Amino acid sequence: MPLLELQHLKKYYATQKAVDDISFNIEAGSIFGLLGPNGAGKTTLLRMITGIFFPDEGTITFDGRKFDALNDIRHIGYMPEERGLYKKMKIGEQALYLAQLKGLSRSEATEKIKHWFVKLEMESWWNKKVEDLSKGMSQKLQFVTTVLHEPKLIILDEPFSGLDPVNANLIKDEIFGLAQRGATIIFSTHRMEQVEEICDHIVLVNKGRKILDGTVQKIKQDFKENLFHLQVQQLPAALNSAAFNVVSAKENKLTLQINEGYRSNDLLQHFIQQGITIESFHEILPTLNEIFIREVEGTKDAVTRAFQPVNS
Ligand SMILES: Nc1ncnc2c1ncn2[C@@H]1O[C@H](COP(=O)(O)OP(=O)(O)OP(=O)(O)O)[C@@H](O)[C@H]1O
């Protein structure tokens, strides 16, 4: 069941169609990636979802009912890309203040903050001031203040920026945990490798329009180019075949593209019939980064572009 349904959303600035008729659903309990290049309209979409401003046209349905920003906002946790912490305030006090704004009592908030501070190795920070934190440390604090009140919808805009790999993993595990416990996560980023690892479903926007919508797996399948990796013990006397093109050959490692009307078995048979031992064989799916570049820049096949054809 979708937690969030966006229908025909539009937001125009004076001359700019920032969001131009975008519709999609976000399933409850999923980790959803909202992707797009700079200026695509992601922040504008997120600001409508968080009730910061109203759409010019279109409807937002939250948890089965028309989105009511004033009431629904307590079910949403938003970690924007620009940080909004009070520099002079002590960290514990700040977390308490923000949690109470979200409707928690002081004792409830204290208990939850202590729990999260232990989980994210921040116990010793309580009396430090925000201005004394590094970028990564304030990122962790911002994450805690976003999820503390157990919102149904958690929106994370570039949550890993400034985090070292250990802390990025710590936060990543918490994101998986929150989704497992039923929260719905919207994850907005330019970092495609993180999206592949974390997201179930993605939407790619460009120039205010939606250009891709689907599961990461389905999108990768849709963009595959019948490319296969093959490693053999030694190259055969006859490499050429009607079944495939050799896209690249580096010693005994080959990248092959199967031709229309042929299957991977035809490719393997070509080598096996010549008595060649096959050491490894797998399909090469495009990365989300390649798909992103291809769709956004409108460039030719991003995958095959990376290889130099040797038999064409
Ligand atoms: N307040 C504003 N007034 C006029 N134009 C705006 C305003 N805010 C955003 N825009 C324009 O709307 C478009 C979408 O901007 P938006 O900030 O939503 O993009 P974004 O996808 O979040 O980009 P980024 O990844 O760089 O943060 C851009 O062309 C931007 O210049």
PDBQT file of the ligand as one rigid body, heavy atoms in Angstrom, charges set to zero:
ROOT
HETATM    1  N1  LIG A 401      12.788  30.195  -5.253  1.00  0.00    +0.000 N 
HETATM    2  C1  LIG A 401      13.008  29.969  -6.546  1.00  0.00    +0.000 A 
HETATM    3  N2  LIG A 401      12.752  30.901  -7.482  1.00  0.00    +0.000 NA
HETATM    4  C2  LIG A 401      12.970  30.682  -8.790  1.00  0.00    +0.000 A 
HETATM    5  N3  LIG A 401      13.428  29.519  -9.292  1.00  0.00    +0.000 NA
HETATM    6  C3  LIG A 401      13.696  28.540  -8.412  1.00  0.00    +0.000 A 
HETATM    7  C4  LIG A 401      13.517  28.701  -7.000  1.00  0.00    +0.000 A 
HETATM    8  N4  LIG A 401      13.876  27.550  -6.385  1.00  0.00    +0.000 NA
HETATM    9  C5  LIG A 401      14.262  26.700  -7.368  1.00  0.00    +0.000 A 
HETATM   10  N5  LIG A 401      14.162  27.294  -8.574  1.00  0.00    +0.000 N 
HETATM   11  C6  LIG A 401      14.473  26.682  -9.884  1.00  0.00    +0.000 C 
HETATM   12  O1  LIG A 401      13.659  25.530 -10.012  1.00  0.00    +0.000 OA
HETATM   13  C7  LIG A 401      14.411  24.459 -10.610  1.00  0.00    +0.000 C 
HETATM   14  C8  LIG A 401      14.391  23.261  -9.676  1.00  0.00    +0.000 C 
HETATM   15  O2  LIG A 401      15.152  23.552  -8.516  1.00  0.00    +0.000 OA
HETATM   16  P1  LIG A 401      15.352  22.535  -7.309  1.00  0.00    +0.000 P 
HETATM   17  O3  LIG A 401      16.052  23.281  -6.210  1.00  0.00    +0.000 OA
HETATM   18  O4  LIG A 401      14.052  21.930  -6.987  1.00  0.00    +0.000 OA
HETATM   19  O5  LIG A 401      16.330  21.457  -7.979  1.00  0.00    +0.000 OA
HETATM   20  P2  LIG A 401      17.135  20.233  -7.294  1.00  0.00    +0.000 P 
HETATM   21  O6  LIG A 401      16.826  19.034  -8.134  1.00  0.00    +0.000 OA
HETATM   22  O7  LIG A 401      16.847  20.153  -5.859  1.00  0.00    +0.000 OA
HETATM   23  O8  LIG A 401      18.657  20.644  -7.536  1.00  0.00    +0.000 OA
HETATM   24  P3  LIG A 401      20.006  20.324  -6.639  1.00  0.00    +0.000 P 
HETATM   25  O9  LIG A 401      20.331  18.898  -6.868  1.00  0.00    +0.000 OA
HETATM   26  O10 LIG A 401      21.025  21.215  -7.281  1.00  0.00    +0.000 OA
HETATM   27  O11 LIG A 401      19.708  20.664  -5.216  1.00  0.00    +0.000 OA
HETATM   28  C9  LIG A 401      15.801  25.006 -10.887  1.00  0.00    +0.000 C 
HETATM   29  O12 LIG A 401      15.844  25.415 -12.240  1.00  0.00    +0.000 OA
HETATM   30  C10 LIG A 401      15.913  26.208  -9.973  1.00  0.00    +0.000 C 
HETATM   31  O13 LIG A 401      16.719  27.211 -10.550  1.00  0.00    +0.000 OA
ENDROOT
TORSDOF 0
